[in-house]
Amino acid sequence: MVKKVRKSDNKKLAIAQAAKQAKKTREKREMYNIKPPAPGTDFSHIKNKQKRSQMVALMKTEKKKQQALKRRARKEAEARGETVERQVPRTIEAMREPDETIVPPDDEEVEDDEALDEFEKYFSDAQTPKVLLVTQRKPSSKLFDLLKELIHVIPNAFYYPRKDVPFKKMCGYAANRGFTDIALFHEKAREVQGVYISHLPKGPTSYWRLTRLKLGQEIAGGATCNSSHNPELIMNNFTTRLGRRLGRQLAALFPQKPDFRGRRTVTFHNQRDFVFFRHYRYNFKDDGTKCKLQEIGPRFTLKLRYLQHGTFDAKEGEYEYIWRPDSQVSRKRFFV
């Protein structure tokens, strides 16, 4: 304990000394009217490492000041009604590598294929989803807490103990009892690790790595919900053929007739092949002029590991997609 206190004190002292030295350097440069270095200046000719670090810090500070002045000038020009040209930010999504599987809007061929796939009857209201939630053998209390919340998130979802029945046989039992989907959650070292989602009776089956789990009871300022209302479903950025297929599989877990009076919304947002799950409630003001989102929970992140034809079959299953670390060496290449 004494070492931790001493380490914290030394850290505070170092920060105070650095701030004092920076102030002294700034005052001396102002006294002699020395202009700060322009952004992009090279300081490799300065051999003293401490002095070189000070010059780099001054350059970065000056760059931030110039950027702040430009932003302030743009806002003032927009307030006066002038037209301001804004540059497109250089994000990884904007620099995405071209992909021939990206589906353009209103693609008739893709729409015709989706009209004949396994999920069409759920989107045409011909059948209501019925989801079975199961776990691995000997689940922990953390996994049970997640299932308790998912029962209220997904309408018409049921939990049954798995006992010692293999997952492949459970898919057959669930299909015979009228279930449309089955989701098996598993964990490692008492931490939820992934989920298998199998569409019944003929598949497909997907396996997702589940990370960054936070239950609704752990969210500060979280809200409760009325699970009897069907939520509004929002699917974002599923643009490729694989992404549209996965998006339809996830959307088929929920009824396609939202009850807007319940003010509940479920979002699957795909960004850089990570699917973020969020569960919100619309919170309106009394006068109805403003609305904000209040998170209900749970929240977690999904990463696709594989997509398999048919129901779960670890030995003889055919795969539509398998994620490999070497297939995504480039950070600008996405599949979903």
Contacts in CASP RR format, 6 or more apart in sequence:
PFRMAT RR
TARGET T0000
AUTHOR 0000-0000-0000
METHOD contacts of the structure
MODEL  1
MVKKVRKSDNKKLAIAQAAKQAKKTREKREMYNIKPPAPGTDFSHIKNKQ
KRSQMVALMKTEKKKQQALKRRARKEAEARGETVERQVPRTIEAMREPDE
TIVPPDDEEVEDDEALDEFEKYFSDAQTPKVLLVTQRKPSSKLFDLLKEL
IHVIPNAFYYPRKDVPFKKMCGYAANRGFTDIALFHEKAREVQGVYISHL
PKGPTSYWRLTRLKLGQEIAGGATCNSSHNPELIMNNFTTRLGRRLGRQL
AALFPQKPDFRGRRTVTFHNQRDFVFFRHYRYNFKDDGTKCKLQEIGPRF
TLKLRYLQHGTFDAKEGEYEYIWRPDSQVSRKRFFV
21 54 0 8 1.000
22 54 0 8 1.000
22 57 0 8 1.000
25 54 0 8 1.000
25 58 0 8 1.000
29 36 0 8 1.000
29 58 0 8 1.000
36 58 0 8 1.000
36 59 0 8 1.000
36 61 0 8 1.000
36 62 0 8 1.000
37 43 0 8 1.000
37 55 0 8 1.000
37 58 0 8 1.000
37 59 0 8 1.000
37 62 0 8 1.000
38 59 0 8 1.000
38 62 0 8 1.000
39 59 0 8 1.000
39 62 0 8 1.000
39 63 0 8 1.000
39 66 0 8 1.000
40 59 0 8 1.000
41 55 0 8 1.000
41 59 0 8 1.000
43 52 0 8 1.000
43 55 0 8 1.000
43 56 0 8 1.000
43 59 0 8 1.000
46 52 0 8 1.000
46 55 0 8 1.000
74 84 0 8 1.000
74 86 0 8 1.000
77 84 0 8 1.000
78 84 0 8 1.000
88 94 0 8 1.000
92 272 0 8 1.000
92 331 0 8 1.000
92 332 0 8 1.000
93 271 0 8 1.000
93 272 0 8 1.000
95 332 0 8 1.000
96 332 0 8 1.000
96 333 0 8 1.000
96 334 0 8 1.000
97 330 0 8 1.000
97 332 0 8 1.000
97 333 0 8 1.000
99 240 0 8 1.000
99 333 0 8 1.000
99 334 0 8 1.000
99 335 0 8 1.000
101 240 0 8 1.000
101 241 0 8 1.000
101 242 0 8 1.000
101 335 0 8 1.000
102 239 0 8 1.000
102 240 0 8 1.000
103 110 0 8 1.000
103 239 0 8 1.000
103 240 0 8 1.000
103 241 0 8 1.000
103 244 0 8 1.000
110 241 0 8 1.000
110 244 0 8 1.000
114 120 0 8 1.000
114 244 0 8 1.000
114 248 0 8 1.000
117 245 0 8 1.000
117 248 0 8 1.000
118 199 0 8 1.000
118 202 0 8 1.000
118 203 0 8 1.000
118 204 0 8 1.000
119 199 0 8 1.000
119 248 0 8 1.000
119 249 0 8 1.000
119 251 0 8 1.000
119 252 0 8 1.000
121 127 0 8 1.000
122 128 0 8 1.000
122 129 0 8 1.000
122 180 0 8 1.000
122 251 0 8 1.000
122 252 0 8 1.000
122 256 0 8 1.000
123 248 0 8 1.000
123 251 0 8 1.000
123 252 0 8 1.000
123 256 0 8 1.000
125 256 0 8 1.000
125 257 0 8 1.000
127 180 0 8 1.000
128 156 0 8 1.000
128 255 0 8 1.000
129 155 0 8 1.000
129 156 0 8 1.000
129 180 0 8 1.000
129 181 0 8 1.000
129 252 0 8 1.000
129 253 0 8 1.000
129 254 0 8 1.000
129 255 0 8 1.000
130 156 0 8 1.000
130 158 0 8 1.000
130 178 0 8 1.000
130 179 0 8 1.000
130 180 0 8 1.000
130 181 0 8 1.000
131 154 0 8 1.000
131 156 0 8 1.000
131 157 0 8 1.000
131 158 0 8 1.000
131 179 0 8 1.000
131 180 0 8 1.000
131 181 0 8 1.000
131 182 0 8 1.000
131 183 0 8 1.000
131 253 0 8 1.000
132 157 0 8 1.000
132 158 0 8 1.000
132 159 0 8 1.000
132 160 0 8 1.000
132 170 0 8 1.000
132 174 0 8 1.000
132 179 0 8 1.000
132 181 0 8 1.000
132 182 0 8 1.000
132 183 0 8 1.000
133 147 0 8 1.000
133 150 0 8 1.000
133 151 0 8 1.000
133 157 0 8 1.000
133 158 0 8 1.000
133 159 0 8 1.000
133 160 0 8 1.000
133 182 0 8 1.000
133 183 0 8 1.000
133 185 0 8 1.000
134 159 0 8 1.000
134 160 0 8 1.000
134 161 0 8 1.000
134 162 0 8 1.000
134 167 0 8 1.000
134 170 0 8 1.000
134 182 0 8 1.000
134 183 0 8 1.000
134 184 0 8 1.000
134 185 0 8 1.000
135 143 0 8 1.000
135 144 0 8 1.000
135 147 0 8 1.000
135 161 0 8 1.000
135 162 0 8 1.000
135 184 0 8 1.000
135 185 0 8 1.000
135 186 0 8 1.000
136 143 0 8 1.000
136 162 0 8 1.000
136 184 0 8 1.000
136 185 0 8 1.000
136 186 0 8 1.000
136 187 0 8 1.000
137 162 0 8 1.000
137 163 0 8 1.000
137 164 0 8 1.000
139 185 0 8 1.000
139 187 0 8 1.000
140 187 0 8 1.000
140 190 0 8 1.000
142 187 0 8 1.000
142 190 0 8 1.000
142 191 0 8 1.000
142 192 0 8 1.000
143 185 0 8 1.000
143 187 0 8 1.000
143 192 0 8 1.000
145 215 0 8 1.000
145 217 0 8 1.000
146 185 0 8 1.000
146 192 0 8 1.000
146 213 0 8 1.000
146 215 0 8 1.000
146 298 0 8 1.000
147 159 0 8 1.000
147 185 0 8 1.000
149 215 0 8 1.000
149 216 0 8 1.000
149 217 0 8 1.000
149 297 0 8 1.000
149 298 0 8 1.000
150 157 0 8 1.000
150 298 0 8 1.000
151 157 0 8 1.000
151 158 0 8 1.000
151 159 0 8 1.000
151 227 0 8 1.000
152 225 0 8 1.000
152 227 0 8 1.000
153 227 0 8 1.000
153 231 0 8 1.000
153 266 0 8 1.000
153 279 0 8 1.000
153 296 0 8 1.000
153 297 0 8 1.000
153 298 0 8 1.000
154 253 0 8 1.000
154 254 0 8 1.000
155 227 0 8 1.000
155 230 0 8 1.000
155 231 0 8 1.000
155 254 0 8 1.000
155 255 0 8 1.000
156 255 0 8 1.000
158 179 0 8 1.000
162 170 0 8 1.000
162 184 0 8 1.000
165 173 0 8 1.000
167 184 0 8 1.000
167 196 0 8 1.000
167 312 0 8 1.000
168 311 0 8 1.000
168 312 0 8 1.000
168 313 0 8 1.000
168 314 0 8 1.000
170 182 0 8 1.000
170 184 0 8 1.000
171 182 0 8 1.000
171 198 0 8 1.000
171 200 0 8 1.000
171 311 0 8 1.000
171 312 0 8 1.000
172 200 0 8 1.000
172 201 0 8 1.000
172 311 0 8 1.000
174 182 0 8 1.000
174 200 0 8 1.000
175 200 0 8 1.000
175 201 0 8 1.000
175 311 0 8 1.000
178 200 0 8 1.000
179 200 0 8 1.000
180 199 0 8 1.000
180 200 0 8 1.000
180 252 0 8 1.000
181 197 0 8 1.000
181 198 0 8 1.000
181 199 0 8 1.000
181 200 0 8 1.000
181 252 0 8 1.000
181 253 0 8 1.000
182 197 0 8 1.000
182 198 0 8 1.000
182 200 0 8 1.000
183 195 0 8 1.000
183 196 0 8 1.000
183 197 0 8 1.000
183 198 0 8 1.000
183 253 0 8 1.000
184 195 0 8 1.000
184 196 0 8 1.000
184 198 0 8 1.000
185 192 0 8 1.000
185 194 0 8 1.000
185 195 0 8 1.000
185 210 0 8 1.000
186 192 0 8 1.000
186 193 0 8 1.000
186 194 0 8 1.000
186 195 0 8 1.000
186 196 0 8 1.000
187 193 0 8 1.000
187 194 0 8 1.000
192 210 0 8 1.000
192 213 0 8 1.000
192 300 0 8 1.000
193 209 0 8 1.000
193 210 0 8 1.000
194 207 0 8 1.000
194 208 0 8 1.000
194 209 0 8 1.000
194 210 0 8 1.000
195 207 0 8 1.000
195 208 0 8 1.000
195 210 0 8 1.000
195 302 0 8 1.000
196 205 0 8 1.000
196 206 0 8 1.000
196 207 0 8 1.000
196 312 0 8 1.000
197 205 0 8 1.000
197 206 0 8 1.000
197 207 0 8 1.000
197 208 0 8 1.000
197 249 0 8 1.000
197 250 0 8 1.000
197 253 0 8 1.000
198 204 0 8 1.000
198 205 0 8 1.000
198 310 0 8 1.000
198 311 0 8 1.000
198 312 0 8 1.000
199 205 0 8 1.000
199 249 0 8 1.000
199 252 0 8 1.000
199 311 0 8 1.000
200 311 0 8 1.000
201 311 0 8 1.000
202 310 0 8 1.000
202 311 0 8 1.000
203 309 0 8 1.000
203 310 0 8 1.000
203 311 0 8 1.000
204 245 0 8 1.000
204 249 0 8 1.000
204 307 0 8 1.000
204 308 0 8 1.000
204 309 0 8 1.000
204 310 0 8 1.000
204 320 0 8 1.000
205 307 0 8 1.000
205 308 0 8 1.000
205 310 0 8 1.000
205 311 0 8 1.000
205 312 0 8 1.000
205 313 0 8 1.000
206 246 0 8 1.000
206 249 0 8 1.000
206 304 0 8 1.000
206 306 0 8 1.000
206 307 0 8 1.000
206 308 0 8 1.000
207 304 0 8 1.000
207 305 0 8 1.000
207 306 0 8 1.000
207 308 0 8 1.000
208 275 0 8 1.000
208 302 0 8 1.000
208 303 0 8 1.000
208 304 0 8 1.000
208 305 0 8 1.000
209 302 0 8 1.000
209 303 0 8 1.000
209 304 0 8 1.000
209 305 0 8 1.000
210 300 0 8 1.000
210 301 0 8 1.000
210 302 0 8 1.000
211 300 0 8 1.000
211 301 0 8 1.000
211 303 0 8 1.000
212 299 0 8 1.000
212 300 0 8 1.000
212 301 0 8 1.000
213 298 0 8 1.000
213 299 0 8 1.000
213 300 0 8 1.000
214 297 0 8 1.000
214 298 0 8 1.000
214 299 0 8 1.000
214 300 0 8 1.000
215 297 0 8 1.000
215 298 0 8 1.000
216 222 0 8 1.000
216 295 0 8 1.000
216 296 0 8 1.000
216 297 0 8 1.000
216 298 0 8 1.000
216 299 0 8 1.000
219 295 0 8 1.000
219 297 0 8 1.000
219 299 0 8 1.000
221 294 0 8 1.000
221 295 0 8 1.000
222 294 0 8 1.000
222 295 0 8 1.000
222 296 0 8 1.000
222 297 0 8 1.000
223 281 0 8 1.000
223 283 0 8 1.000
223 294 0 8 1.000
223 295 0 8 1.000
223 296 0 8 1.000
224 296 0 8 1.000
225 262 0 8 1.000
225 264 0 8 1.000
225 279 0 8 1.000
225 281 0 8 1.000
225 296 0 8 1.000
226 262 0 8 1.000
226 264 0 8 1.000
229 259 0 8 1.000
229 261 0 8 1.000
229 262 0 8 1.000
229 263 0 8 1.000
229 264 0 8 1.000
230 254 0 8 1.000
230 255 0 8 1.000
230 257 0 8 1.000
230 258 0 8 1.000
230 259 0 8 1.000
230 264 0 8 1.000
231 254 0 8 1.000
231 258 0 8 1.000
231 259 0 8 1.000
231 264 0 8 1.000
231 265 0 8 1.000
231 266 0 8 1.000
231 279 0 8 1.000
232 258 0 8 1.000
232 260 0 8 1.000
232 264 0 8 1.000
232 265 0 8 1.000
232 266 0 8 1.000
233 251 0 8 1.000
233 254 0 8 1.000
233 256 0 8 1.000
233 258 0 8 1.000
233 265 0 8 1.000
233 266 0 8 1.000
233 268 0 8 1.000
234 265 0 8 1.000
234 266 0 8 1.000
234 267 0 8 1.000
234 268 0 8 1.000
234 269 0 8 1.000
235 247 0 8 1.000
235 250 0 8 1.000
235 251 0 8 1.000
235 268 0 8 1.000
236 267 0 8 1.000
236 268 0 8 1.000
236 269 0 8 1.000
236 270 0 8 1.000
237 269 0 8 1.000
237 270 0 8 1.000
237 271 0 8 1.000
238 244 0 8 1.000
238 246 0 8 1.000
238 247 0 8 1.000
238 268 0 8 1.000
238 270 0 8 1.000
238 336 0 8 1.000
240 334 0 8 1.000
240 335 0 8 1.000
240 336 0 8 1.000
242 307 0 8 1.000
242 320 0 8 1.000
242 321 0 8 1.000
242 335 0 8 1.000
242 336 0 8 1.000
243 270 0 8 1.000
243 335 0 8 1.000
243 336 0 8 1.000
245 307 0 8 1.000
245 320 0 8 1.000
246 275 0 8 1.000
246 304 0 8 1.000
246 307 0 8 1.000
246 336 0 8 1.000
247 268 0 8 1.000
250 268 0 8 1.000
250 275 0 8 1.000
251 268 0 8 1.000
254 266 0 8 1.000
262 281 0 8 1.000
263 281 0 8 1.000
263 282 0 8 1.000
263 283 0 8 1.000
263 284 0 8 1.000
264 279 0 8 1.000
264 280 0 8 1.000
264 281 0 8 1.000
264 282 0 8 1.000
264 296 0 8 1.000
265 279 0 8 1.000
265 280 0 8 1.000
265 281 0 8 1.000
265 282 0 8 1.000
265 293 0 8 1.000
266 277 0 8 1.000
266 278 0 8 1.000
266 279 0 8 1.000
267 276 0 8 1.000
267 277 0 8 1.000
267 278 0 8 1.000
267 279 0 8 1.000
267 280 0 8 1.000
268 275 0 8 1.000
268 276 0 8 1.000
268 277 0 8 1.000
269 275 0 8 1.000
269 276 0 8 1.000
269 278 0 8 1.000
270 276 0 8 1.000
270 336 0 8 1.000
272 331 0 8 1.000
272 334 0 8 1.000
273 303 0 8 1.000
273 304 0 8 1.000
273 328 0 8 1.000
273 334 0 8 1.000
273 335 0 8 1.000
273 336 0 8 1.000
274 301 0 8 1.000
274 302 0 8 1.000
274 303 0 8 1.000
275 301 0 8 1.000
275 302 0 8 1.000
275 303 0 8 1.000
275 304 0 8 1.000
275 336 0 8 1.000
276 299 0 8 1.000
276 301 0 8 1.000
276 302 0 8 1.000
277 298 0 8 1.000
277 299 0 8 1.000
277 300 0 8 1.000
277 301 0 8 1.000
277 302 0 8 1.000
278 295 0 8 1.000
278 297 0 8 1.000
278 299 0 8 1.000
279 295 0 8 1.000
279 296 0 8 1.000
279 297 0 8 1.000
279 298 0 8 1.000
279 299 0 8 1.000
280 293 0 8 1.000
280 294 0 8 1.000
280 295 0 8 1.000
280 296 0 8 1.000
281 293 0 8 1.000
281 294 0 8 1.000
281 295 0 8 1.000
281 296 0 8 1.000
282 291 0 8 1.000
282 292 0 8 1.000
282 293 0 8 1.000
282 294 0 8 1.000
283 291 0 8 1.000
283 292 0 8 1.000
283 293 0 8 1.000
283 294 0 8 1.000
284 290 0 8 1.000
284 291 0 8 1.000
285 291 0 8 1.000
303 323 0 8 1.000
304 321 0 8 1.000
304 323 0 8 1.000
304 335 0 8 1.000
304 336 0 8 1.000
305 322 0 8 1.000
305 323 0 8 1.000
306 319 0 8 1.000
306 321 0 8 1.000
306 322 0 8 1.000
306 323 0 8 1.000
307 319 0 8 1.000
307 320 0 8 1.000
307 321 0 8 1.000
308 317 0 8 1.000
308 318 0 8 1.000
308 319 0 8 1.000
308 320 0 8 1.000
309 317 0 8 1.000
309 318 0 8 1.000
309 319 0 8 1.000
309 320 0 8 1.000
310 317 0 8 1.000
310 318 0 8 1.000
321 335 0 8 1.000
323 335 0 8 1.000
327 335 0 8 1.000
328 335 0 8 1.000
END
